[in-house]
Amino acid sequence: MRLLCFPHAGGGASTFFPWTVALPDWVDVVPVQPPGRENRIGTTPFAAVRDLVDSAHDGLAGELSPPFAFFGHSLGALVAYELAAKLAAGGSAGPVVLFASAHRAPHLPLRRKPIHHKRDRAFLRSLRNLGTIPAEVLDHHEMRALLLPTLRADFTMFETYRHTAHAPLSCPIVAIGGAADPLVPIADLDAWAQHTTAPATTRVLPGGHFYLFDHRSNLLDLVARDLRRAVEQR
């Protein structure tokens, strides 16, 4: 079972490196590396979800032979969902389960004012206030300067996204969030159920928007159980 993992805004594949040894041996973790970060820092980041999805569709073709599953955190959940919808629309096999972490259901509107257009200092201040970028990134001057173009592109992607109607997915959706996440209320996680004809489940773990770092073992236990259930039900 391949588990393709899509990172949050400003994040990279390294977010999921610990998962490669923490999950059971039968799970092959595939951390997805969007352009503009870590080992792809010199490449231009995408500023539109569908452009990133089109690139991922082509670049990940070799990893999309069944069975596979998607896990996306925050912006990554939106990318994972749109990639699953693209596969379904093209008649290709999709994920056996979609884990949508720390992101509202895609048809719901943005609940705050956009920030991607602000000048650098105001933009960074807004990022800090939102709490959607780990503090260690914003507190590190060189890392912050290096990632600023990617952060702006990611937030442009996130804030300008407009959902267009897709046929519901046929795979289960597991929406996961932190109990103390001020940006994604539980009702917004529950609303993911509208996007599948299969069972949808909401899981709530302790922590805030970045619960996946602070409560990794709890999350991975949950992911392993739901992956096994998906395999057994195939």
BAFI-3210 file (N, C-alpha, C; in Angstrom, 3 decimals, decimal comma, padded with zeros to 6 digits):
// residues 234
n [1|2|3|4|5|6|7|8|9|10|11|12|13|14|15|16|17|18|19|20|21|22|23|24|25|26|27|28|29|30|31|32|33|34|35|36|37|38|39|40|41|42|43|44|45|46|47|48|49|50|51|52|53|54|55|56|57|58|59|60|61|62|63|64|65|66|67|68|69|70|71|72|73|74|75|76|77|78|79|80|81|82|83|84|85|86|87|88|89|90|91|92|93|94|95|96|97|98|99|100|101|102|103|104|105|106|107|108|109|110|111|112|113|114|115|116|117|118|119|120|121|122|123|124|125|126|127|128|129|130|131|132|133|134|135|136|137|138|139|140|141|142|143|144|145|146|147|148|149|150|151|152|153|154|155|156|157|158|159|160|161|162|163|164|165|166|167|168|169|170|171|172|173|174|175|176|177|178|179|180|181|182|183|184|185|186|187|188|189|190|191|192|193|194|195|196|197|198|199|200|201|202|203|204|205|206|207|208|209|210|211|212|213|214|215|216|217|218|219|220|221|222|223|224|225|226|227|228|229|230|231|232|233|234]
n.u [000,844|000,805|001,257|000,678|001,832|000,970|002,215|001,685|001,108|004,076|005,450|007,340|008,469|009,917|008,411|007,099|009,017|009,657|007,505|008,037|009,379|007,855|005,302|003,575|005,355|004,100|003,116|004,003|005,433|005,169|006,506|005,475|007,009|006,475|007,333|009,783|010,737|012,835|014,691|013,955|014,147|015,099|013,327|010,419|007,607|004,173|001,240|-001,394|-003,888|-004,778|-002,749|-000,634|-001,765|-002,044|000,662|001,478|-000,057|001,135|003,826|003,737|002,891|004,060|003,734|001,113|-000,176|-002,577|-002,685|-003,243|-003,109|-004,101|-002,739|-003,223|-002,160|-003,614|-003,178|-002,244|-004,256|-006,238|-004,963|-004,572|-007,233|-008,143|-006,462|-007,312|-009,904|-009,321|-008,130|-010,364|-012,108|-010,777|-011,081|-009,289|-007,863|-008,409|-007,449|-007,582|-008,404|-008,908|-007,190|-007,977|-006,583|-006,774|-008,106|-010,804|-013,837|-013,836|-015,786|-016,536|-016,414|-013,572|-012,882|-011,765|-010,063|-008,156|-004,538|-002,426|-001,686|-000,436|002,221|005,652|006,449|004,000|002,663|004,164|003,739|001,010|000,995|002,205|000,284|-001,847|-000,937|-000,459|001,917|004,784|006,353|009,131|010,033|009,269|010,733|013,335|015,633|017,079|015,896|013,289|013,479|014,319|012,156|010,066|009,024|007,841|006,017|004,291|003,320|002,061|000,039|-001,354|-002,295|-003,942|-005,796|-007,025|-008,315|-011,126|-013,859|-015,009|-017,751|-017,474|-017,982|-018,886|-016,274|-015,392|-014,147|-013,545|-013,496|-011,459|-011,609|-009,523|-008,647|-007,264|-008,273|-008,033|-007,690|-007,978|-008,704|-010,021|-012,962|-014,818|-017,204|-016,569|-014,845|-016,571|-018,097|-016,785|-017,960|-019,770|-018,440|-018,019|-019,213|-018,818|-018,251|-017,743|-015,629|-015,002|-012,199|-010,895|-008,132|-005,953|-004,561|-003,479|-003,481|-001,225|-001,226|-000,264|002,460|002,835|001,330|002,039|002,290|-000,268|-001,741|-000,578|-001,209|-003,946|-004,061|-002,853|-004,722|-007,019|-006,085|-005,649|-008,250|-009,351|-007,987|-008,900|-011,558|-011,573]
n.v [-001,186|002,026|005,188|008,286|011,435|014,751|017,965|020,801|024,384|026,004|023,886|020,786|017,672|016,520|016,648|014,260|012,303|010,948|009,226|007,119|005,148|004,776|003,855|000,721|-002,026|-002,771|-000,509|001,794|004,706|007,653|010,587|013,624|016,105|019,317|021,975|024,563|024,312|022,876|020,267|021,168|023,877|025,725|025,794|027,107|027,893|026,776|028,793|028,241|025,908|023,976|023,927|022,857|020,376|019,263|019,009|017,243|015,035|014,184|013,878|011,991|009,674|007,113|006,237|005,738|003,284|000,910|-000,757|002,460|005,307|008,606|011,206|014,387|017,429|020,352|022,804|020,738|018,818|019,817|019,713|016,937|016,069|017,297|016,044|013,395|013,725|014,440|012,095|010,380|011,625|011,157|008,483|006,836|004,612|005,425|006,708|004,395|005,370|008,662|010,836|013,720|016,341|018,871|020,843|022,658|021,367|021,247|022,778|024,785|028,258|030,514|031,601|033,899|037,071|037,414|037,188|037,027|039,057|041,042|043,320|042,313|042,449|042,826|040,615|038,478|039,023|038,548|035,815|034,833|035,526|033,957|031,369|029,231|028,477|026,828|028,055|027,905|028,197|030,834|032,233|031,937|033,711|033,433|031,143|032,020|034,155|032,736|031,096|032,824|033,544|031,078|030,682|032,831|032,135|029,709|030,568|032,209|030,263|028,812|030,752|031,751|029,632|028,143|026,132|023,797|021,975|018,529|015,087|013,093|011,511|008,011|006,749|006,114|008,927|010,294|012,707|014,735|016,493|018,959|019,317|021,815|023,529|026,674|027,438|025,531|024,389|021,663|021,161|021,926|019,929|017,739|018,292|017,273|014,918|015,314|014,892|012,334|009,103|006,986|005,741|008,369|009,782|011,557|012,447|013,506|014,849|015,600|018,934|021,680|023,410|022,204|019,625|017,216|017,082|017,308|015,231|012,853|010,012|009,179|009,981|008,401|005,842|005,918|006,361|003,990|002,075|002,820|002,516|-000,248|-001,106|-000,165|-001,753|-004,295|-004,107|-003,968]
n.w [000,000|-001,064|000,423|-000,388|000,458|001,059|001,627|003,929|003,435|002,623|003,666|003,297|001,809|003,878|006,160|006,334|006,509|008,991|009,097|007,464|008,805|011,023|010,438|009,697|008,085|005,729|004,638|002,290|002,435|000,590|000,362|-000,976|-002,911|-003,503|-005,868|-005,093|-002,488|000,105|-001,291|-003,751|-003,868|-005,679|-007,768|-009,430|-007,504|-007,664|-008,150|-008,334|-007,572|-009,421|-011,316|-009,858|-009,274|-011,845|-012,514|-010,491|-011,148|-013,533|-012,743|-010,712|-011,830|-011,922|-009,349|-008,938|-009,181|-008,253|-005,009|-003,523|-001,299|-000,218|001,767|002,972|004,372|005,574|003,179|001,589|001,789|000,175|-002,315|-002,535|-002,628|-005,038|-006,855|-006,595|-007,583|-010,210|-011,182|-011,022|-012,833|-015,182|-015,498|-014,208|-011,738|-008,345|-005,056|-002,294|000,069|001,262|003,242|004,757|006,172|008,609|007,087|005,775|004,245|000,669|-000,705|000,962|001,890|002,227|005,460|006,413|005,836|002,813|002,636|000,910|-000,832|000,552|001,551|002,203|005,011|006,367|005,436|006,530|009,225|009,370|008,809|011,112|013,015|012,176|012,623|010,952|009,883|010,972|013,929|014,137|011,560|010,841|012,712|011,997|010,363|007,864|006,738|006,572|004,740|002,506|002,005|001,537|-001,136|-001,817|000,275|-000,203|-002,745|-002,106|-000,355|-002,073|-003,816|-002,064|-001,177|-003,442|-004,517|-005,977|-005,644|-007,994|-009,235|-008,805|-009,636|-006,844|-004,947|-004,931|-002,903|000,629|002,841|005,265|007,502|009,366|012,306|014,590|017,959|019,074|016,970|015,672|013,154|011,660|012,245|013,740|012,388|009,804|009,066|009,175|006,943|004,762|004,088|002,072|-000,259|-001,130|-002,107|-000,577|002,811|005,187|007,621|010,608|012,442|015,493|017,048|019,859|020,124|017,941|014,811|013,824|014,825|013,855|014,209|016,989|018,004|016,754|017,004|017,818|015,585|013,543|014,387|014,008|011,210|010,258|011,127|009,664|007,047|006,999|007,327|004,944|003,100|003,797|003,071|000,361]
ca.u [000,000|001,516|000,586|001,251|001,608|001,065|002,472|001,002|001,707|005,432|006,061|007,930|008,411|010,548|007,357|006,634|010,120|009,546|006,436|008,532|009,811|006,890|004,138|003,894|006,185|003,298|002,780|005,124|005,172|005,739|006,355|005,430|007,772|006,132|008,464|009,987|011,071|013,788|015,601|013,452|014,039|015,438|012,291|009,349|006,402|002,906|000,350|-002,766|-004,036|-004,914|-001,439|000,117|-002,394|-001,665|002,065|001,551|-000,657|002,138|005,064|003,537|002,237|004,655|003,356|-000,341|-000,735|-003,279|-003,478|-002,566|-003,967|-003,605|-002,842|-002,837|-002,351|-003,921|-003,205|-002,027|-005,530|-006,918|-004,253|-004,874|-008,618|-008,254|-005,793|-008,231|-011,001|-008,783|-008,000|-011,705|-012,671|-010,096|-011,340|-008,178|-008,057|-008,112|-006,986|-008,527|-008,906|-008,340|-007,085|-007,989|-006,167|-006,679|-008,615|-012,256|-014,303|-013,435|-016,844|-016,778|-015,638|-012,535|-013,567|-010,996|-009,629|-006,892|-003,320|-001,328|-001,354|000,171|003,675|006,360|006,412|002,614|002,335|004,784|003,041|-000,271|001,278|002,453|-000,989|-002,683|-000,422|-000,495|003,304|005,496|007,087|010,573|010,304|009,150|011,738|014,663|015,697|017,503|014,872|012,122|013,753|014,408|010,845|009,029|008,303|007,027|004,894|003,334|002,680|001,174|-001,154|-002,116|-002,961|-004,963|-006,820|-007,726|-008,980|-012,582|-014,296|-015,944|-018,451|-016,980|-018,712|-018,313|-015,307|-015,959|-013,350|-013,805|-012,747|-011,246|-011,247|-008,837|-008,280|-006,889|-009,391|-007,810|-007,372|-008,945|-008,978|-010,834|-013,887|-015,208|-018,264|-015,931|-014,334|-017,728|-018,648|-016,116|-018,843|-020,495|-017,577|-017,807|-020,353|-018,384|-018,324|-016,879|-015,415|-014,242|-011,377|-010,380|-007,007|-005,525|-003,627|-003,962|-003,393|-000,092|-001,332|000,430|003,804|002,779|000,638|002,326|002,034|-001,724|-002,176|-000,143|-002,035|-005,229|-003,855|-002,611|-005,989|-007,922|-005,532|-005,925|-009,695|-009,579|-007,472|-009,783|-012,855|-011,432]
ca.v [000,000|003,297|006,321|009,517|012,453|016,099|018,845|022,074|025,580|026,243|022,641|019,937|016,224|016,090|016,513|012,876|011,348|010,035|008,256|005,979|004,100|004,643|003,095|-000,707|-002,317|-002,951|000,825|002,448|006,151|008,411|012,017|014,395|017,346|020,360|022,848|025,770|024,033|021,810|019,956|021,820|025,292|026,557|025,730|028,080|027,282|027,050|029,719|027,806|024,510|023,071|023,782|021,896|019,068|018,756|018,600|016,045|013,940|013,688|013,499|010,854|008,588|005,829|005,864|005,677|001,971|000,471|000,149|003,608|006,202|009,979|011,985|015,772|018,289|021,750|022,973|019,423|018,101|020,336|019,161|015,507|015,928|017,656|014,994|012,247|014,061|014,395|010,673|009,833|012,196|010,541|007,046|006,095|004,162|006,457|006,216|003,560|006,251|010,009|011,466|015,175|016,797|020,293|021,704|022,625|020,736|022,161|023,670|025,846|029,464|030,983|032,282|035,072|037,907|036,952|037,901|036,760|040,269|042,034|043,500|041,240|042,513|042,601|039,224|037,622|039,254|037,846|034,385|034,548|035,627|032,823|030,144|028,133|028,158|026,568|029,220|027,769|028,713|032,290|032,799|031,727|034,780|032,958|030,239|032,846|034,871|031,758|030,513|033,834|033,393|029,862|030,938|033,708|031,343|028,732|031,252|032,609|029,036|028,465|031,783|032,001|028,404|028,130|024,768|023,529|020,723|017,244|013,919|012,662|010,421|006,709|006,197|006,717|010,125|010,451|014,101|014,733|017,826|019,159|019,822|023,222|024,276|027,768|027,732|024,485|023,806|020,279|021,148|022,027|018,588|016,889|018,610|016,474|013,795|015,642|014,704|010,911|008,190|005,967|006,266|009,479|009,762|012,679|012,088|014,691|014,547|016,774|019,826|022,733|023,208|021,310|018,454|016,063|017,032|017,137|013,995|012,003|008,585|008,993|010,110|007,272|004,690|006,109|006,161|002,565|001,350|003,119|001,902|-001,684|-001,283|000,035|-002,938|-005,433|-003,891|-003,949]
ca.w [000,000|-001,071|001,037|-000,914|001,486|000,502|002,776|004,151|002,825|003,102|004,121|002,271|001,974|005,122|007,170|006,391|006,577|010,149|008,880|006,685|009,732|012,113|009,990|009,471|006,906|004,515|004,134|001,612|002,495|-000,536|000,608|-002,225|-002,788|-004,466|-006,182|-004,302|-001,085|000,404|-002,399|-004,972|-003,516|-006,828|-008,799|-009,219|-006,925|-008,329|-007,446|-008,577|-007,178|-010,565|-011,944|-009,037|-009,441|-013,166|-012,433|-009,654|-011,915|-014,475|-012,068|-009,810|-012,572|-011,566|-007,981|-008,846|-009,474|-007,043|-004,183|-002,923|-000,529|-000,130|002,998|002,763|005,548|005,282|001,724|000,989|001,711|-001,016|-003,470|-002,600|-003,081|-006,455|-007,629|-006,605|-008,495|-011,571|-011,534|-011,233|-014,052|-016,312|-015,514|-013,601|-010,359|-007,362|-003,755|-001,549|001,115|001,265|004,548|004,605|007,493|008,954|006,022|005,609|003,014|-000,417|-001,181|001,938|001,585|003,146|006,557|006,835|004,721|002,200|003,031|-000,019|-001,587|001,439|001,491|002,903|006,472|006,799|005,106|007,542|010,492|009,277|008,934|012,526|013,724|011,792|013,212|009,984|009,536|012,223|014,436|013,904|010,212|010,852|013,607|011,412|009,361|006,546|006,225|006,257|003,495|001,422|001,747|001,345|-002,404|-001,776|001,175|-000,881|-003,802|-001,475|000,146|-003,257|-004,254|-001,078|-001,019|-004,704|-004,936|-006,050|-005,903|-009,076|-008,926|-009,297|-009,143|-005,566|-004,987|-004,544|-001,805|001,938|003,241|006,701|007,800|010,668|012,755|015,984|018,757|019,390|015,748|015,555|011,746|011,035|013,209|013,488|011,377|008,484|008,781|008,904|005,626|003,730|003,745|000,843|-001,422|-001,419|-001,995|000,388|004,181|005,588|009,064|011,175|013,593|016,187|017,929|020,634|019,457|017,079|013,371|013,550|015,699|013,277|014,784|018,446|018,344|015,601|017,227|017,787|014,197|012,728|014,781|013,331|009,770|010,017|011,293|008,556|005,859|007,062|007,078|003,513|002,410|004,067|002,437|-001,107]
c.u [000,885|000,646|001,294|000,839|001,925|001,168|001,632|001,718|003,070|006,158|006,589|007,843|008,983|009,554|007,016|007,762|010,019|008,476|006,955|008,984|008,787|005,656|004,537|004,628|005,372|002,808|004,040|004,819|005,910|005,521|006,446|006,113|007,329|007,353|008,558|010,342|012,075|014,668|015,127|013,330|014,322|014,397|011,129|008,109|005,156|002,067|-001,122|-002,857|-004,045|-003,602|-000,591|-000,448|-002,028|-000,222|002,212|000,998|000,358|003,368|004,942|002,951|002,769|004,278|001,860|-000,930|-001,349|-002,547|-002,630|-003,601|-003,309|-003,773|-002,390|-003,122|-002,530|-004,011|-003,038|-003,299|-006,308|-006,292|-004,577|-006,292|-008,750|-007,558|-006,677|-009,383|-010,546|-008,626|-009,369|-012,301|-012,047|-010,286|-010,228|-008,542|-007,643|-007,632|-008,041|-009,094|-008,182|-008,376|-006,963|-007,767|-006,138|-007,064|-010,125|-012,620|-014,177|-014,522|-017,100|-015,905|-014,547|-013,203|-012,802|-010,592|-008,321|-005,709|-002,232|-000,851|-000,592|001,675|004,354|006,193|005,010|002,187|002,894|004,123|001,698|-000,084|001,475|001,134|-001,895|-002,246|-000,429|000,884|004,051|006,365|008,575|010,967|010,301|010,206|013,153|014,804|016,035|016,463|013,643|012,306|013,772|013,024|009,765|008,310|007,385|005,812|003,839|002,595|001,682|-000,102|-001,991|-002,938|-004,163|-006,129|-007,584|-008,432|-010,489|-013,022|-015,251|-016,511|-017,773|-018,004|-018,079|-017,301|-015,998|-015,184|-013,793|-012,949|-012,671|-010,751|-010,702|-008,480|-007,860|-008,038|-009,263|-007,421|-008,400|-009,398|-009,940|-011,743|-014,330|-016,288|-017,688|-015,286|-015,481|-018,241|-017,939|-017,008|-019,608|-019,717|-017,235|-019,126|-020,054|-018,512|-017,331|-016,818|-014,659|-013,502|-010,820|-009,310|-006,659|-004,604|-004,307|-003,789|-002,272|-000,056|-000,506|001,890|003,749|002,167|000,799|001,951|000,535|-002,243|-001,808|-000,849|-003,371|-005,102|-003,662|-003,900|-006,910|-007,399|-005,823|-007,407|-009,986|-009,107|-008,422|-011,117|-012,768|-011,930]
c.v [001,244|004,361|007,582|010,660|013,842|017,113|020,118|023,217|025,852|024,995|021,823|018,476|015,759|015,972|015,043|011,852|010,426|008,967|006,985|004,831|003,848|003,843|001,636|-000,921|-002,424|-001,622|001,468|003,936|006,851|009,896|012,800|015,738|018,356|021,243|024,019|025,539|022,877|021,509|020,510|023,333|026,197|026,549|026,647|027,406|027,639|028,002|029,386|026,311|023,595|022,912|022,771|020,486|018,459|018,252|017,325|014,828|013,324|013,145|012,272|009,641|007,216|005,346|005,582|004,358|001,428|-000,669|001,308|004,445|007,580|010,492|013,402|016,585|019,728|021,948|021,630|018,604|018,528|019,768|017,679|015,268|016,210|016,625|013,749|012,491|014,010|012,954|010,076|010,341|011,583|009,040|006,205|005,638|005,267|005,864|005,341|004,316|007,588|010,533|012,976|015,790|018,323|021,218|021,557|021,867|021,727|023,099|024,836|027,060|029,726|031,850|033,497|035,872|037,375|037,797|037,829|038,007|041,291|042,157|042,529|041,292|042,234|041,163|038,282|037,798|038,525|036,337|033,999|034,555|034,436|031,528|028,961|027,762|027,923|027,750|029,121|028,244|030,232|032,949|032,684|032,673|034,251|032,036|031,021|033,571|033,930|031,255|031,534|033,709|032,170|030,046|031,806|032,953|030,356|029,396|031,833|031,426|028,721|029,454|032,093|030,753|028,585|026,725|024,731|022,140|019,534|016,182|013,506|011,531|009,126|006,074|006,803|007,970|010,140|011,877|014,150|016,167|017,835|019,791|021,312|024,043|025,388|028,028|026,741|023,868|022,407|020,205|021,225|020,706|017,649|017,076|017,895|015,308|014,045|015,254|013,240|010,156|007,051|006,539|007,410|009,511|011,012|012,187|013,379|014,244|015,778|017,656|020,829|022,396|022,237|020,137|017,280|015,978|016,673|015,811|012,978|010,548|008,291|009,033|008,874|005,975|004,732|005,809|004,685|001,757|001,578|002,566|000,401|-001,961|-001,139|-001,168|-004,115|-005,317|-003,872|-005,269]
c.w [000,000|-000,403|000,567|-000,010|000,938|001,641|002,786|003,437|003,462|003,545|002,965|002,636|003,306|006,270|007,403|006,453|007,798|009,958|008,210|007,582|010,824|011,721|009,732|008,152|005,627|003,936|003,567|001,542|001,353|-000,256|-000,712|-001,992|-003,850|-004,763|-005,202|-002,849|-001,010|-000,808|-003,734|-004,772|-004,718|-007,930|-008,433|-008,643|-007,726|-007,483|-007,701|-008,290|-008,394|-011,332|-011,175|-009,218|-010,797|-013,162|-011,611|-010,393|-012,870|-013,747|-011,197|-010,512|-012,171|-010,178|-007,845|-009,344|-008,190|-006,332|-003,647|-002,187|-000,515|001,292|002,669|003,996|005,108|003,764|001,015|000,884|000,473|-002,286|-003,637|-003,110|-004,576|-007,346|-007,694|-007,568|-009,948|-012,048|-011,850|-012,544|-015,295|-016,395|-014,928|-012,193|-009,395|-006,061|-003,092|-000,358|000,985|002,690|004,330|005,978|007,572|007,802|005,942|004,333|001,858|-000,920|-000,240|001,647|002,622|004,208|007,081|005,604|004,142|002,653|001,964|-000,758|-000,739|001,186|002,448|004,416|007,011|006,536|006,161|008,904|010,506|009,404|010,393|013,315|013,417|012,462|012,269|009,459|010,842|012,648|014,144|012,504|010,231|011,719|013,062|010,218|007,973|005,928|005,783|004,928|002,302|001,018|001,415|-000,002|-002,433|-000,877|000,500|-001,984|-003,211|-000,965|-000,988|-003,759|-003,352|-001,109|-002,302|-005,230|-004,928|-006,449|-007,092|-008,856|-009,593|-008,925|-007,815|-005,776|-004,564|-003,399|-000,476|002,134|004,761|006,924|009,226|011,041|014,207|016,753|019,046|018,169|015,579|014,121|011,106|012,094|012,799|012,404|009,967|008,083|008,420|007,479|004,488|003,274|002,449|-000,420|-001,687|-001,323|-001,029|001,806|004,402|007,111|009,466|012,407|014,194|017,177|018,759|019,781|018,548|015,609|013,002|014,532|015,174|013,724|016,266|018,861|017,204|015,844|017,217|016,354|013,392|013,126|014,052|011,837|009,454|010,132|010,101|007,231|005,844|006,782|005,599|002,707|002,593|003,358|000,911|-001,687]
res [m|r|l|l|c|f|p|h|a|g|g|g|a|s|t|f|f|p|w|t|v|a|l|p|d|w|v|d|v|v|p|v|q|p|p|g|r|e|n|r|i|g|t|t|p|f|a|a|v|r|d|l|v|d|s|a|h|d|g|l|a|g|e|l|s|p|p|f|a|f|f|g|h|s|l|g|a|l|v|a|y|e|l|a|a|k|l|a|a|g|g|s|a|g|p|v|v|l|f|a|s|a|h|r|a|p|h|l|p|l|r|r|k|p|i|h|h|k|r|d|r|a|f|l|r|s|l|r|n|l|g|t|i|p|a|e|v|l|d|h|h|e|m|r|a|l|l|l|p|t|l|r|a|d|f|t|m|f|e|t|y|r|h|t|a|h|a|p|l|s|c|p|i|v|a|i|g|g|a|a|d|p|l|v|p|i|a|d|l|d|a|w|a|q|h|t|t|a|p|a|t|t|r|v|l|p|g|g|h|f|y|l|f|d|h|r|s|n|l|l|d|l|v|a|r|d|l|r|r|a|v|e|q|r]
***
